[in-house]
């Protein structure tokens, strides 16, 4: 088996059909860029929601009679829960200072004693953010010894949860539709490039080339197109995200695996597309 | 070597070939004649198994159309050379590469390719034009390249489907003479044509096809009855 012939033939075919190959590469590049933009948008929308969740705190007010040791033990107990992302202790003094900062009024002028209790401010992990889960957590925490009251913004959590689910569903639906359209588009472009060279397939069949030998140069060609398309999409996505970061949305997060995914998808598109297309012409 | 046992080929509701019983012996030269649509090309396609009988059985070398496996077909095709009226050459490659292509796609080594291509190009009288692009060749020369490619794997039979259809009379005579030379070296030749002039010039066994049936099978001695 002359492996180098197959590689060479794949590269030579690309050179011979420059225009169709170029169209194919551009189609793959634009399709991958579109998928990349989508993934980027999805990731960042998710991040925005996670940031919202982090702002939602559950406030646990403590009995005034608790000793430092008991507070420490209680904090440990809450932190050990699988739902908990962060627990912050606010002493009575800190609560007083915060009150003063927020309302601009010094309570010690009015009252002889600090009326504010010490508390824990708890942030839950985003995966435990469903309203029912938060309610359940609040209920269980309320029953812990030393806990006086548990408060949280139930309406905000319900609101975020509702829109988060809707947005994710919407993005997922669009992503599936987009992926199907792009797959058909890319496969058809590759099919056209192969269709333009049915003569060479016919000659190969005639002189007794095996199916593997006939397919290989086309598949190699498809993979090369996919790699080129993938790298171009990488570049385009990188430019786009830099533009968005500098002009529109500086918080834009670009996961590094997005670029690798682009190349991987490019190769997969090129490979599967050319495999299926050349198969169509391979009856004996 | 090649034998058809009651072979019929049906397309939709129409018979293209009907109940063909026919044999080509080793090293034989045979003409297939008949009008357009008589079934000449179909018969040739049955031999290189580009098509299978609707009923009956075609036996080609050790392969039978009724039980050949798909993966065996490329190996059969390496033993059957085929040339066409439109040459089917790769226009973007030179003469050498067109012929070498048939060896490359079956995985032959570089040295073997070089020696065999040069030898077969000498045989068809085109060694001096091996670096020319096929687009710049005359029709007769293009057909010689196609013949060289068909012969490169040393087939036991060369199938020629109207090989002189696009050629002037002189080039046609040259091609038939070349086919006769190839035949003399032991390769059977089966040529579909409707050029009666050529048959008279180089008489061989002639099978007349008409509406998918073998009407006559004439020995060279009786060709005057044609």
Interface residues (C-beta under 8 A of the other chain):
Chain A: X1 X2 X5 X9 X16 X199 X200 X202 X203 X204 X205 X206 X207 X208 X209 X210 X211 X213 X214 X284
Chain B: X48 X49 X50 X70 X71 X73 X74 X75 X76 X77 X78 X82 X88 X90 X92 X101 X102 X104 X105 X106 X107 X108 X109 X149 X153
